[in-house]
Amino acid sequence: MHDELQKSESLKSFSLFGTEDPLIGKVLDGRWKLVQFLGEGTMSRAYKAEHLQTGEFVVLKMLHKHISINTANIRRFDAASREVMSLRHQRVAKMLDIHLDSEGEIFLVMEYLPGESLEEVLAKVGHLPVHRTIEIFSQVCDALETAHDDGIIHRDVKPSNIMLCENDRQKDDIRVLDTGISKLVAEDEDVKSSGYITRNKEVMGSPMYMSPEQCMGKRTDIPADIYSLGCVIYEVLTGKPPFVGKNVLETAYKHMNEAPKPIAPDSAHDKVLSRLEAVIFKCLAKDPNERYQSASQVKSDLAILSSASEADWQSNTFVFKKTTRVRKRKKVEVREQKKPKMSIEIIALLGALGVICVVAIIWIVAFLNSDSTEGPTYNNDELWVIKDKGKQSEQPDYASQEDAARTEMSRAERESGPDSKEYAAAVKELARVYLNSTHWQEAQTSLTKLTTLYPKLGMESQLTGVKAELAYTNFILNKNNDARDYALASIKEIDNMQIPDDKKDAMLAMPLQVLGEIYTTSGNLDKAEVEYSRLQQCLAPFRVKNVAQFYKCSAKLADVFRRENKLRQAEDCYKEAVSYYRNNERQPSLFLAKAEYGYALVLEKENKLPEAEIHFRESLSITSNISGDKNELYAPIKKHLNDIKWKLNFWGSLMSKFSGESSN
């Protein structure tokens, strides 16, 4: 009830490990007798306790040793605990007292609330209807607004911290739990800290509900709670959180990069659900500045969501307004001071120190370079260049298929003549066998024969497809000039065809891909951008059916943008490619490793180093699992990770270097 791992009455005197808990029956401060073990989380163990004089029950949360042993935290407890205990609101579970015993254990004394957590309710019913969801989270917003007004960021909004209390007069009487705990255990708010990890490396927040800035270890503010609130509302409506990965890293990646899936395919036909979806998605904006800036704004939109006319909804709600974060800054009084005059001796001394610093910097740079991973130089501009294009992959029944096709071609030539439609059909079938079995030279020969046969037989309309296939086979055979000519000719003919757009888009895919590959390889990036952009548009209607073609095109267009230094477009396209792959493919592949690497290159160039590090590490993990350190990407990934490490934590990296620790 009060923690993620709350246990039933049957665990009255037992810990999570099945052994009798030695604290059961213990009396703290002469007042509270521990009567039941409730559960254990990352920061504390929770007990139900009885007040010996009044007989009232409370919840005691004992902080783990690795938190309570920190003297800095204990020194802050007195001031912080008074602030937290002064927080009083109908929707906030009360913090009653904080107890420090003689053994250094810290107990937080909290109000005991009979009822069920939202997590327990969802475990029973799966999800809740829209109108009940609105009622519950209007109350949650009240609790968060009160905490935020008192300068308290919750940092751990999740279903298990939302209680539906027993109340005969109100169906859903809500209390928000653990409000203020993060203030007690987090480091100083004025430091660039963390919503994600404390100085003790203690995770603050639950991965499935953490904001992107929490995942990156950045400073957290009210919008971080708003994001977590959006995650919980999404789960209550759909039965599962918006972002769930196979592990903490993948979940964090999804929070930072992926868009949430629509609540329901037919939500557009349900006005209330459609509006609630808009509210949730504003809460889930990746940029904190694009979210609601207060819980009161969320509550305001929830209040009129069901009843407002479309005109009022569009004009009088926060969901469509651009919000601006206002940061309060402390005024600093600056006093003029007389600058002391420097003597010649001081100037000379400073000059000598400057020379020493320059020498030291030169030495450090040389020293750091020695930490680079050895390996051949990798050309990032060739990330998506197709190598070993002519490599054949034999089909199991290739020989029998070729023999059958050749026999049919000989029969057609013998019986109908070399200028007959029957013979042309047999040649086309033989070309198909060669294409499917990657016998490119033989395929080119057969296709070239068709360019002579079709005009003789009045079958010019079929030449367009042949030219597109010749463009691809010539590209594979490194005959780029011929490939370009065939591709341009087929595109021109397809554009002039009077056929439905979807058929035209399908026919254009192959020649556009060939042109994109040729222009990318030759460094003609302007033309490559044009061809890949059009290819992406052609593939968009088929991206569900031909998802691999779509994410490969997005990745290649992204890299063209990267090489052109159009970093915003490059980031968007790489994000799309990676997202489509992860949402549709079951297993990682070298394509995903390359896409993660390319994405990280863009983020690194944008100086988004923490995010770049995540994607480089993901690429390294995939590469190592598939081909170990033999893959050509392994060394450059390690080098980029090493460079980022030095940039993010120079002195820590320097100390590690001197102490001989591993650089990654």
N, C-alpha and C positions, 0 to 999 in steps of 0.2 A: 504494500500500500504506500509506504514512504520511500521505497527504493526500487531500482530495477529488478532486483532479485528477491523480492519479498516472498516470504514463505508462509505456508498455511499453519493452522493451529497445531497440526501434528508435529511441527518442528519446534515446539515450545521450548525445549531446553537443549537443542542441538544446533551446531554450526553447519555451514555449508558442506563440511567434510564428514558429517555423520557422527562426530564424536561429541560427547557432552560438553557444553560450553561452561567453562569454569566461572564465568561472570554471572550466570543465572543464579538468582538468590542473593547476590551481593547488594549491599546498601551503600549508596553514594551520598556523601555529605550528610549522613543521618536523615535523609529525606526520601530518596527514591530507591525503591527495591526493583531490581531487574527481574521481570517475570517471563519474558518471551523474546527469543531471537527472531527478528523480522527479516533481516536480509543483509547483504554485503555488496557494496559498490566499489568504485575505483578510489573513493576518498574516505569512506567511512563504513562502520558496521552499525546497524540500527537495532534498537531494542525497545520493546514495550515495557514501561515501568509504572509502578504504582506509588503515588505519594502516600507515605505512611500515616500522615495526620489526617488528610482529607479524603483518602481513598480514590482520588481522581487519577486517571491514567494520562501518561505523557509518552512521547517518543524521545528516546535518548540516542543521539548519533555520536559514536565514538570515532574521532578522526584517526586515520591510520598513523602509525609511528613516523613514516617518512614525511608526513606533513606536520604533525604536532611537534616533532623534534627540532624544527627550524626555529631558532630563537628570534629571528626577524619577524616571522609570522606571529609568534606569541606576543612580542612587544606591540604589534599592531592590534592585537585582539581587543584590548581594553577599549580603545577609541572606536574601532570598527564595530565591535559587538554592541556598544551603546547605540550606535546609529541604526544597526539592523534591528535591534529589539524595540526601538522607538517606532518602527514601521507598523502601523495599525490600519487595517482596512478589512471590510467584510469579506473580500475575496482572497485575502492573503493569509495563509497559515501562519500562526503567530510563533515567533521565536521567543520563548519565555525566559530562558536563562542560559548562561554558559558556565560550565563547571570545570575547573582545573584541579585534578586530584594530586595527592602527594607523590604519585609515581610519574607525573608528567602527562597523564592521559587527559585529553580535552574532550568533554561531552557537550554537545549542543542539545539543550532541552527545548523540545518543540511540542506544540499542541497536537493531541491525539484526535484523529478525525475518523469516526466510523463511516464506512462506505466503501466505494470501489474506485480505483484509479481509472482514468480513461483508457489506459493500456489494457486493464482487465476487462473493461466493457468491450473493447474492440476484439479481444481474443474470443469473446463469446459470440458477438453478432457480426463481426467482419467489418462493417462500416455503418455510418449513421445517415439518416435522411437530411436533406438540405436545411429544412427549417429548424430542426433540433441542433444541427451544427451551428447555425447562426446564433441561436440562443446561448449555447455553451461558450462560444468564443467572444461574444459581446461581454460576458462576465470575465473571461480571461483578459480581455483588453483593459477592463477596469483595474484588475490587479497589476498588470504591467505598467499602466499609466501612473498609478500611485507610486510604484517602486522607482520608475524613471524620474518622476518629479522630485523624489528624495535622493537622486543621484546614484541609484542602485541599478546596475545592469544584471539581469538574471543569469545569462550565459548558458543556461541548461534547460530551455523550454522544450519539453517532450511529453508524450502521453502519460508516462508514469509519474510526472510531477503535476498532473492536473487531477484533482480529486472530485468525484461526484458524491457529495456527502448525503447521508441519510437525513431526509427532511420530509415530513408528512405534508407540509404546506407548499413545497416547491419540488417539482420533479427533478430538475438538475440544479442543485445548489452547489456552486463551484468554489473550490479553493485551489490556489496555486501554491505548491510546496517548494521548499528549498530556496525561497527568495532571500537573497543576501548571503548565502553560503559562499558564493564565488568571491564576494567582497572580503570575506574572512581569510580565505586561503590564497587569493591571487596576490601577485606582487603589487608594488606601488602603482596606483593608477596613472601617475605622472610620467612613468617610464613607458617607452614604446613597448608594450607588453602584449600581451597575449591573451586573447580569448581562448587560445588553443592549448597552450602549455604554460605552466608556471615555471618559476626558476628552478623548482625541484623536478622538472620534466613531468609534472602531473598533468594528465589530460583534463582540460576544462571543457565540458560539453560532451554530447554524445554524437559520434560521427554522422549518423543518419540525419541529424537536425542542425548541423553546424553550418554557419555562413561561410562563403568563400574566403572572407578575410580571416575568419577563425582558422580555416584550414591552412592558410598561409602564415599563421602566427602574427598577424598584424593587430594593431590596436582595435578593440571592439567598442562599439557604442550602441545606442538605441537601435539603429538599423539591423544590427546583428540579431537582436531579439525578435525584430519584425520578420527577418528571414526564417528563423526557427519556427515562429508562429505560423508562417505560410506552409512550412513543411508539415506541421502537425495537422493543420486544416485539410491539406491535400490528402494526408493519410486517413483522416476521419471520413472523408467523402469516398475515397477509392479503395480503402482497405490496405494500402501499402504506401510507404514513403515515396517521395518523388525520385530520390536517387539512392540506389542500393548497389554497391559493388561487391566483388568477391572478397575484398579485404578493405582495411581502413584506407590504404593508399588509393585504391580504385574508387572508393566512395568519395574521398576528398576530390579526386580528379573530376568526377561527375558534377559535384557541387560547383567547381570552378569553371567548368567548360560546357556542360551539356544543358540543353533546354528541357524543361519538364514536358512530359507527354501530355496531350490534352486530357482533361478530366473524363470526358465522355465524347464519343464520336458525334452524338446527336445533341450536344449541349446547346448548339445554336438554336434548336427548336424549343428549348426550355429557357425562358427569359431569366428566371431567378438563378438557375444553375450557370447560365452563361455569364451573368454578372458576377456571381461568386467566383467563377473561374478567373475573371479579369482581376478581381481583388487579390486572389491567391498569387497569380502570376506577377502582379506588381510587388507583392511581398518578396517574391523569389527572384527579383532582378539581381543580376550579378554585381552591378555597380551599386554600392550603398546609397549613392545620391539619387538613384532612380527608384528607390523603394519609398513606401510611406515613411515619414520621418517621426511619427509618434503613434502610439497605440490608440490615442484618441481619434486620429484620422481613420484608422482601420475601423474602429467602432462606429464612427459617423457614417461610413459607407455601408457597413452591415445594417445599420438601423433603417436606412431607406431603400435597401436593396430590393426588397419584395414589393414595396408600394409605390415607388417613384415612377412617374411617367418617363418615357424615353428622353424627352427634352430635359426634364429635371436631372435624370441620371447622367446625361452627357455634360450638363453645364454646372451642376451643383455638387459634384462628388470629387474626392481627391484622386480617384483612380486614374483620371485623365489629365490631372494637373501636373506640371513640372514642379518638383519640390526642390528647395534649396536648403542645404544644411548650414546652420549658423553656428559657428564655433565661438565660444566665449574665450577671450584671451586676457590674460592678466596684464594690467598696465604696468609698465616698468618705468620708474622715474629715472631719467638720465641726467646726471649732473655734469656740468663742464668741469674739467680738471686741467690744470696747467700741465703741459707736457714737459717733463724734465729734459734738459739738454744732455745729449750724450757726449762723452769725452772721446778723444781720439783713441784712447786705450780700449774703451768699450767697443768702438767701431771695429778696431783691429781684431778684438777677441771674437766679435760676431762674425767677421769675415772668415776667420780661421775655422770657427764652428761650421760655417756654411760649406767650406771646402770639405771638411770631414763628412758632413751630411751627404754631399754629392758623391763622394767616394763610397760611403756606406750604401747609398741607394743603388749605385752601379753594381756593387758586390751582391746586394740582395736580389736584384733583377737576375743576375747571372745564376745565383743560387736557386732562385725559384724556377728558372727555366730547366734546371737539372731535374726537376720533379715531374716534367712532362712525360707522358706515356710514350715509350718508344713504339715505332711502327711506321709504315710507309705513309707519305703525305696523301691525304684524301681530298679530292676535288669536290667540294659541295655542289658545284654547278652540274656535276654528272650524277647527282643523286637518283634521278629518274631516267637516266639514259638506259635504253635497252641494250644489254650486253649479251654476247653469244646469241645474236639474233637468228643465225642460221642453224642452231642446234636442233637436231631431229629428236622426236620422241615417238618411237615406233609403237604402232597400235598392234595388239595381239593378233588380229586377223588381217593385217595389212596385205600380206602376200596373196591371200585368197581373194580379197576384195580387188586388188590390182589385176590379178589374173582374170577374174570374172569380167571386169570393166573392159580390159583389152580384148577379150574374146568377143564381147558384145560389139565393140567398135569395129573389129574385123568383119563380123557378120554383117553389120549395117553397111559397111563400105562395099562388101562383096555383093550383097543383094539389092541395095538401094543406090549405091554410088557415093563417091566422096563429096558430092555437092547436094546431098539430101538432108532433110530435117532429121531423119532417123540417125544419120551419121553425126550430125551436130549434137543431137541429144546424147549420143554415146560419148562424144568428146567431153561434153559438159560433165557427165557423170564421172569420167576418168579424172577430170580436173578436181572434182569434189573429193575423190578418194585421196588425191595427192595433198590437197589443202588440209584435210582432216588429219593426215598422218605426218604433216609438216615436211613433206618432200617439196620444198619451195621451187627448186629449179625445174623439176618435172611439171609442177603446177603452172609455172610461168609459161612453159612451152605449150601446154594444152590450152591455156587461156588465150595466148597469142594466136593460136590457130583459129579460135572462135572469132577473133576480130576480123578475120578474112572471110570466114564462113557466113556469119550472120548477115552482112550486107548483100551477099549473093542470093541469100534465101529470103530477102525482104524482112528480116527479123531485127532491124536496127534498134527497136525498142528495148531489146534485151542486152544491147551493147553497154548500156550505162552500168549495170551491175557487174559486168565483166571488167570494165575499166576500174571500178572501185576495188575489185579483187586484185587486178594487176597492180594497182597503186600499192596495196599492202605487200604483195609478194616481192615487188621490186624494192620496196623499203627494207624488207627482211634480207634481201640479197645485196644490200648496200648500194643499190643503183638509185640514188636519191633524186637525180634529175628526172629520170623516167618516172619514178614514183610520184614526184610532184606534178608532172605534166598529166599523168593519168588521173590523179586526185582532183586537180583543178577542172579537168574536162568533165569528169563525172559529176562534180558539184554543180557546174554550170547547167548540165543537162537535167539534173534532179530539180534544180530551182525552177526550170521552165516547164516541168511536168504539171499537168492538171490532175492532181491526185490529192486525197485528204492529207492534212498536215501531219497526222500521226505516222502515216506511211512514209511521207517525205522525210520526217525526222529520223525514222529508223534507217532509211537508205543513206542518209548523210553521215551517220555515225562513223563508218569505216574511213571514208576519204578525209573527213575532218580530223580524225585521230592521226592519220598518216601525216597530214600537213603540220599538225601540232608537234609531232615527234621530230619532223625534219627541221622545222624552224627553231625548236628548242635546242636541238643538238648543234645547229650552226650558229646559235647565238642571236638569231633574229627575233628578239623577244617581243617586239611590237606585234609582229605577225603571229607569233605563237599565242600571245594573249587573245588576239582576235579569234583564232581558230578554236582554242580551248574554251573560250567563253561561249562561242556558238555551239560547240559540242555539248557543253554542260546544259544549255537551254534545250537542245534536242533530246538529251537523255532524261531531263527532269520528268516528263510524263511517264517514263518507264522505270523510274528509279526504284520502285518497289519490286518490279519483276526482274530488272537487270541491275541490282544494287551494286554489284562488283564494278561494273563499268562506270557507274556514277561516282563512287568514292575514289576510284583511280583517277578519273578525270578531274575531280575536285582537288586531289593532292597535286597533280601535275600543274593545274592552273595556279594553285597556291605557290608552288615553287617558282613559276614564272614571275608572279607578283613579288616574291622575295628577292629574286635577282634584279628586278626593276626598282627595288627599294620602296615598293608600295606595301608597306608593312601592315597597315590596317586591313587591306583586302587579303593579304597573304594569311594573316591570323584567322580571319573569318573562314576562308576556304579550307585551311588545314583543320580548323575546329570541326567544320562540317564533315570532312573526309574521315577523321578519327571517330567522330560520333556515329556516322552511318556504319562504319565497320563494326564498332563495338555493339551496336544495337542489332546487328543482323548476322554476324559471324560468331560461331561458337568458340573457336580457338584462335589465339594470337598467331600471327604469321610474320614473315620478314617484311611484307608490305606494311603491316602496322608498326613494326620497328622503325622502318624508314619514314613513315608518316609522323611518328612521334619525334623522331630526330629532326625532321624538317620543321615541325611545329616549334620545337625547342630552339632551333636556330633563329626563327623569327622573334620569339619572345626574348631571347638573349640580345638580339639587335635592338629591340625596343627597351632594353634595360629592365625587363621584368624578370629579374634573376631568380627569385624564389620559385616562380612558376616554371621558368625554363629548366631549373634543376629537377623539378618533379618529372617533366617530360623526358629529359635526358636519362634519368634513372629508369623510367618505364621502358624506354627504348633499349637500355643496357640489359635490363632484366629479360626482355623478350629475346634479344640477340643471344645472350648467354645460354638461355634455356634451349634454343634451337640449334645453334652451331658453335657455342662456346666462344673462346677468344680468337677463333680462326676467321670469323667474319670480318670483312673489310670495315665495317662500321665500329667494331669493338674499340680499336685504338682511338679514333677521333672522338667517340663519346666520352671515353675516360679523360681525354685531354680537356674537353669542354667542361666536364664536371670539376676537374682540378682547377681550371681557370675561374669558374664561378665560386668555388670554395674560397679561393684567395680574395676575390672581390668582396664576398659577403662577410668574411671573418679573417681579415688579414693577420691580426696579431695571434689569434688562436691557431691559424694555419702555420704561422711562423714557429710558434712554440711546438706544434706537432712535428714540424720538420726537424727542429733541433733535437727533439726527444726520440726521433726515429719512428714515429707512428705512421701507419698507412695513410696515404693522401686521400683516399676515398672511403 
